[in-house]
Amino acid sequence: MNISTNKFVSVTYDLNVGDGDERELMERATAQRPLEFIFGTGAMLPAFEEELNGLTEGAEFIFTLTPDKAYGEYEAENLIELPKTMFEVDGQFDDENVIEGSTIPMIDSNGQRLMGSVHEIREDVVIMDFNHPLAGETLHFSGKVIDVHEPTSADMAKFNGDMHDGCGSGGCEGCGGGCG
């Protein structure tokens, strides 16, 4: 069976980031913990799906996604200074959870949830980075299709509406150290 819209897909892969000899392993999906998703439902990066479209079980793949096809360029304007008071718990700055490099769930003025990384803590402000952790990175995937089938009710229940899992997706879970 070929990978196509609304098929259950399971793949293994290594994701390396960077260029030339400076590539770093960012994530690995193994046969024991593969990336699983329903193809064509918007859960994955469109360019990731384009590369897998039409492949069959057992097919190996190697492809590269440039930032414009993945998470975009790193945007300096996505570094935002927020008052330190926003990070207080019971009137005290939350220095246990708000530390440089940590990723914190936040809500914007429109009520949308987003993740921000603590870039720097200053005397009166916390500088948050709202770029995707892989923004500006060239993504190098190499892997293998391990399963393609019509999704069962068990497959659908597994996702329960949340199919964003891994760096091939728009989400960030499972991205190893690079996603915080």
C-alpha positions in Angstrom: 0.0 0.0 0.0 1.3 3.5 -0.9 1.4 6.4 1.5 -1.5 8.6 0.6 -4.2 10.8 2.2 -5.8 9.4 5.3 -3.5 6.3 5.6 -1.9 5.4 8.9 1.9 5.8 8.5 4.7 4.6 10.8 8.3 5.6 10.1 11.7 5.4 11.7 14.2 8.1 11.1 17.2 10.1 12.2 16.9 13.8 12.1 20.2 15.8 11.8 20.4 19.5 11.7 23.1 21.8 10.4 25.1 22.0 7.2 28.1 20.2 5.9 30.2 18.3 8.4 28.6 20.3 11.3 25.5 18.1 11.5 24.1 17.2 14.9 21.6 14.4 15.6 18.5 16.1 16.9 16.0 13.2 17.1 15.7 9.5 16.4 12.5 7.6 15.9 13.2 3.9 16.3 11.2 0.8 15.5 10.3 0.6 19.2 9.2 4.3 19.2 8.4 5.2 15.6 6.7 8.4 14.4 3.1 7.5 13.7 0.6 9.7 12.0 -2.4 9.9 9.7 -1.1 11.2 6.4 -2.6 14.3 4.9 -4.4 15.5 8.0 -2.2 18.6 8.6 -0.3 17.0 11.5 3.0 17.0 9.7 5.0 19.6 7.9 3.7 19.7 4.3 7.2 19.3 2.9 7.8 16.3 5.1 4.6 14.7 3.7 5.6 15.6 0.1 8.8 13.6 0.5 6.9 10.5 1.9 4.0 10.6 -0.5 3.6 7.4 -2.5 6.3 5.4 -0.6 5.5 1.9 0.5 6.3 -0.2 3.5 10.0 -1.0 3.5 11.0 2.0 1.4 14.0 4.0 2.7 14.2 7.7 2.4 16.8 10.5 2.6 15.8 14.1 2.2 16.6 17.6 3.3 14.2 20.4 4.3 15.6 23.9 4.2 14.2 26.4 6.7 11.7 27.8 4.2 10.2 24.3 3.9 10.4 23.6 7.6 10.1 26.0 10.5 11.2 29.2 8.8 14.1 31.5 9.4 15.1 32.6 12.9 13.4 36.0 13.5 15.0 38.3 15.9 11.7 40.1 16.5 10.4 36.9 18.1 12.7 37.7 21.1 10.3 39.5 23.4 11.1 41.3 26.7 8.4 40.6 29.3 8.2 42.1 32.8 9.6 39.8 35.4 6.4 40.3 37.4 4.6 38.1 34.8 6.6 35.1 36.2 5.8 35.6 39.9 4.1 33.0 42.0 2.7 34.2 45.3 4.5 37.5 44.8 7.9 35.9 44.2 9.8 35.4 40.9 9.6 31.7 40.0 13.3 31.1 39.8 12.7 27.3 40.1 11.0 27.1 36.7 12.0 30.3 34.9 15.7 29.6 34.1 17.7 30.3 30.9 17.0 27.6 28.4 13.8 26.3 29.9 10.6 26.2 27.8 7.5 27.6 29.3 3.9 27.3 28.1 2.3 30.7 27.7 -0.9 32.3 26.4 -0.8 35.4 24.1 -3.3 38.3 24.2 -5.6 36.4 21.9 -5.8 33.4 24.2 -3.6 31.2 22.0 -1.3 28.8 23.7 2.4 28.9 22.6 5.7 27.8 23.9 8.5 30.2 24.7 12.1 29.6 25.7 13.7 31.6 28.3 16.5 33.4 26.4 17.8 35.6 29.2 16.8 36.9 32.6 17.7 40.5 33.5 17.0 42.6 36.5 13.4 43.6 35.6 12.6 41.6 32.4 12.7 38.1 31.1 13.6 37.8 27.4 11.5 35.1 25.8 12.3 33.5 22.5 9.1 32.6 20.5 10.9 31.1 17.5 10.4 27.4 16.9 13.5 25.7 18.4 14.3 24.5 14.8 13.8 27.9 13.1 16.7 28.6 10.8 17.8 25.0 10.8 18.3 22.8 7.7 16.7 19.4 8.6 18.2 16.2 7.2 16.0 13.1 7.5 17.0 9.6 6.8 14.8 6.6 7.6 12.4 3.9 6.6 8.7 3.4 6.2 7.8 0.5 8.5 4.0 0.5 8.1 1.2 1.9 5.9 -2.4 0.8 6.3 -6.0 2.0 6.5 -6.4 3.5 10.0 -8.3 1.4 12.4 -10.5 2.7 15.2 -7.6 1.9 17.6 -5.3 4.0 15.5 -7.7 6.9 15.5 -8.2 6.6 19.3 -4.5 6.6 19.8 -4.2 10.1 18.4 -7.4 11.4 20.0 -7.1 14.6 18.0 -3.4 15.2 18.8 -1.2 13.9 16.0 1.6 16.4 16.5 4.5 14.2 17.6 8.0 14.7 16.4 10.1 17.1 14.5 8.5 16.2 11.2 5.4 17.9 12.6 4.4 21.4 13.5 4.7 20.4 17.1 7.7 19.9 19.2 7.2 16.9 21.4 9.9 14.3 20.9 12.5 16.7 19.4 15.1 15.8 21.9 17.4 18.5 23.3 16.7 20.9 20.5 13.1 21.6 21.4 13.6 22.1 25.1 
